[in-house]
Amino acid sequence: MFAAHVPQPDSQGSPIAMDKLVLDRRSLLKLSAVLGLAPSVLVARSTRVQASDAPAHRFSVGDAEITVLSDGHMELPLANLAPDVPIDEVKKAFAEAGLPTNGHTSQVNVSLIRTGDDLILVDTGGGLNFLATLGALVDRMDEADIDPAEITKVVLTHAHPDHVWGIIDDFDESERFPNASYTMCANEWDFWMAEDAASKVPEALYGFVSGAQRNLSPIAEKTERLAPDAEIAPGIHYVPTPGHTIGHCSVLVESGSEQVMITGDALTHQVLAFEHPRWHYGMDQFPDQAVETRLALLDRLATDRIGIVAYHLPWPGVGRVETKGAVWRFAAG
């Protein structure tokens, strides 16, 4: 998802530490215009507001247990969701679904998989330096009696801020999950960690590059770069779902006869992604490819009756894909 903090690399191409970032008024207004966000959204740590305090949501997939934890939420303008579609059509789709038409609250639902001897975290939230409404993951883990030091593996779906900026502690820059190894699909890692990565993204995403490099560099030696269909652990595989980013991968959990897919940002809205999957989504870096991915993924999930945990759907993002005429619908629960 896109929003906030977009610093540029320094003259040597080094990432800029987020806690040293100062945006002047001109940069702030330029950034907010590009992203379609109000300048007030681009806030510093000193103006943080309380993130979601939703309790942990647990369920079983065969012998595995999945715990969903909230890192908070993001407030997005409707114009960002489907920028190629007339705003009146977007509002109509929202109204018909009984949703507010003055904006969208996007939840951030982080999954934790307990299977065998592994405790596997899928994505790390946005930390405190991305948006004021994020950074609640560690608090939610503490409330659920989960010690970050117990995490054995962190599986990353892609390198956008709300998925990887929670890797590094915002205050002392230590690893938040010190005993974990990491995985990411190789082409995703290579894209964001390349020396010339900033030249391959719009100016508004320069901060995504420097932020990815800041948070991924300290774990480089602990990160296994995998094929997009690789096995991560017994019963857990990557599933290629490119389009949102170049190497975006979802995570399939299988145990016995049960399957659940943790979809990352392949499905990001409970109405638009399901009932209007051919619309270009504003946060997808490769929108045409993202459409192809959505259509194939929705068909597979509905046909094979695979449950989902979606990172940005209404809390806790758990449910199924069902057919609805010629399209689909998200069935929560």
N, C-alpha and C positions, 0 to 999 in steps of 0.2 A: 504494500500500500504506500501511497505517496503522501508526504506532508513534511513540513518543518525542516529546520537546520540543513542548509545547503552551503557549506563552506567550500572553497576551492583549495586545491593543493597549493603548497607554498612553491617558491621559485625552484626548489630542488625536487618537486614532485612528491614531497613527503606529506602524509596525512596530517591534518590539523586537529589537535586535541579539542574535543567538543567543549571542555570546560574553559578553554581559552578563546572560544569563538565569540566575536562581537559583531553583530549586524548593524550597520548604520541605517538610517531611515530609508535612504534610496534603495539599498540592497533588500531591505525588508519588504518594501512595497513592490519591488520588481519580482521577488520570489513569490510573494502572495498572489500577484497577478498571474504568474505562470502556472501556479498550482491551483488557482481558484479558491484559495483560502483567505479568510479574513486575517489581517496582520496580527490580531489578538491571539490567533491560534499558535503563532510562532513565539512561544514563551520560553523563558529561562527557568532554571530550577527554582529560583526564588519565588516564582509565581505559580508553582505547582498546585493543582487541586487534587483532592482525594480520588484515587483510582477505585475501580470496582472492588467491592468487598465480598463478592459472591463466594460461598463456601465451595469446597472441592466437590466435583461430581464424579462418582465412580461407577463402573460397570464392567462386566466380564465378557471376554471373547474366548470361549473355550476355557483353557487353563490360564490364559493371560488376563491381567487386570489393567484396565485403562483408567487413569485419573485425569480429569480435565480441570485445569487451574486457570483463573483469570489473571491476565497481566494488565487489565483495564479496558479501555475502549478509545475509539477515535470518532470525532464529529466531522462529517464530510458534507459538503454542499452537493445537492442533487446534480448540478451541472458537471461535477467531476465524474459521476458514475457512468454516464453514457454520452460523452461529449459530441458524438456524431448524430445523435438523435434529438429532434426538437424537444425542448424542455417540457412543453405541454404534453407530449407523449409519455415522457418519463413520469411526470406528475400523475397522469391518468393511470399508468400502471401501478403507481404507489397507492393512489386513492382506491382503485378497484380491489387492492389487497388489504385495505384498511390501515395503511401506513401513513404517517405524517408526510406532508409534501413540502415542508420547509427545511428539510435536511435529513441526514441519515446517520444513525449511531451504529458504528461498526465495532463489534466486540472483538476481543483478542483472546482466543481460547487455546491455551497451550496444553498439549497432551503429554502424559507420562505413562510409559508402558512398563509394567512389572511382569517379567517372564523368566522362568528359570532362575539363574543367578544374576540376571541383568535388571537394572533399573534405568530405562532409556527415556531421555527427554527429547521430544521432537520440537525443535525451535526454542528460542530463549526469551521471547518477548523483546520489547524495545528499550528496556532500561529506563533511566531517568533523564537521559539527555536528548531524547527524540521528541516526545510530546508530553505535556503536563499531565495528561490523563492515562499515561502508561507507567510501567515500572513497578507493578504490584506483585509480580510473580514470586519473588522471594518471601514476601509477607504471607502470601497464600500458601506457600510451601511450609512455612513455619507453623501456620495454623493447622495444617494437615499432618503435622509431625513428620515432615520429610526434610531430611538434612541434605543440602546441596552437595555435601561431600560424599553422599551415598550414591550419587548418579554415576553409573559406570560408562555410559555412552550418551553423547549428544548428537542427534541426527538432524541435519539442517536441510530444509526443503529448498531454500534459496537465500540470497544475500541482501534482501531489502531490510531497512532499518528495524522494522517492528518484529523481525525474525532473528536478527543476529546482534543487535546492539546490547542485548542483555547478557552477552558472553562475559564481558569484562565489568568488574565492579566499578560503579560510577565515582566512588570516592577515593579508593586507594589503587585503582587500576590493576588489581589482582584478578586471577581467574575466578569466576563465580562458582564454577564446578571443577574444583582442582584435581579430582581423581578420575575425571572422565576422559575417554578418547572421543574423537569427533569423526563424522562422515559428512561428505557433501558430494553431489554429482560432479565429476571432474570438469565438464565443460562450464558449469556454473562457477566453480572456483577459478578456473583459468580466465574467465571473462572479467571478473571483478578484481582479481589480483594482478592482472597484467599492468606493466608500467605505463602503457598508453591507454588504460581503461577509460580515463576521463575524456579522451578524444572520441570515444565510441558511444557516448551518451549525450543527451541534450544538456545545455548549460545548467538547467534547473536540477539535474541529477548529479552534479559534481560532488555534492555532499554525500550522496549515497555511496559514491566510489571511495572517498576519503574515510567515511564511516565504516564501510565494509573492510577496508584495509587496516584501519585502526583496530578493529575488533577481531579480525581473522588472523592477522600477522602473529600475535602472541601464541596462537594455537596451531600454527602451520605444521610444526613437527609432530603434533599429535593428531593430525587430520588425515584420514584415508580418503582419497579422491576416487570415487567409484563410478562404474558404468551405470547408466540410468535405469537398468533393470537388475542391479546387483542385489545379492543377499546381504543384509546388514547383520542379522543374527538369526538363529533358527526360527523359522516362521515369520520373519519380518523382511520385506523386500522393498526396494525402491520401485516406483512406477513412473516412467517418463511422462510428464505433463507439461511440456514446454509451451511458451507463448507469453505467460505473465513475465517471465524472464527467459533468457536463452536456455538455461539448464534446469528450470524448475522441475522438481520431482516430488511426487506424493509418496506416501508410505503405506504399504499394505500389511496388515496384521492378520495372520491365519493361525487358527488353533482348532484342531478337530474339524468339524464341518462348518465352523463359523469364520466369517471374514469381516473386517472393518478397514476402511481406507481413511487415513488421515490426509486430507486433500490439500493442505497448505492454502495457497491462493488460487487454486484452479477453479474453485467455485466460491465467489466472494459476496454474493447477495442472494437472499432467500427468494426473491421474485425474479430479478433481472437475469441471473445466471441460469435459472431453470425454465422460466416461461418465455424469456427473450434471449436465448443463448447465442443468437447470431448478432446481437448488438455488440459493437466494440465497447469494451470496458476501459474507462479512462486510465486505470492504473496498469494496464497491460503494456509491456514494452514492445511486444510483437503482436498486435491485435488480430491480424488475420490468422496467424498460427494459433492464437489463444482460442479463437472461435472453433477451429478444427478440433482442438484438444477438448474443449467443453462438450461438443456434440458427441464425440467418441466416448468420452468419460461418462457422460450422463447415460448413454445407451448401455454401456457396460454395467454401471452401477445398478440401473433399473432391471436389466435382463438377468444379471447374476445375483440379484438381491443382496448386494454388498452394503453393509451399513457404512455411515460416514461420520467423521468428526471434522467439521469445517472451521477453519481458523477465525473467520470473520462473520459467521452466521449468528443469529440470536443465541445467547448463552443457553446451554453449553455447547451449541453447535452439533449436537448428536442427533442423528435421525437416518432417514432413508430417502432414496430417490424413487418416485412413483411416476407413472405415465399420466398425462393429463391431455387427452386428445392427441394432437400432433406434437405436443411438447412434453414438459415434465413439471413436477412440483416437488418441493421439499416437504417431507413429512417428519416433523420433529418427534423425538422420543425414541 
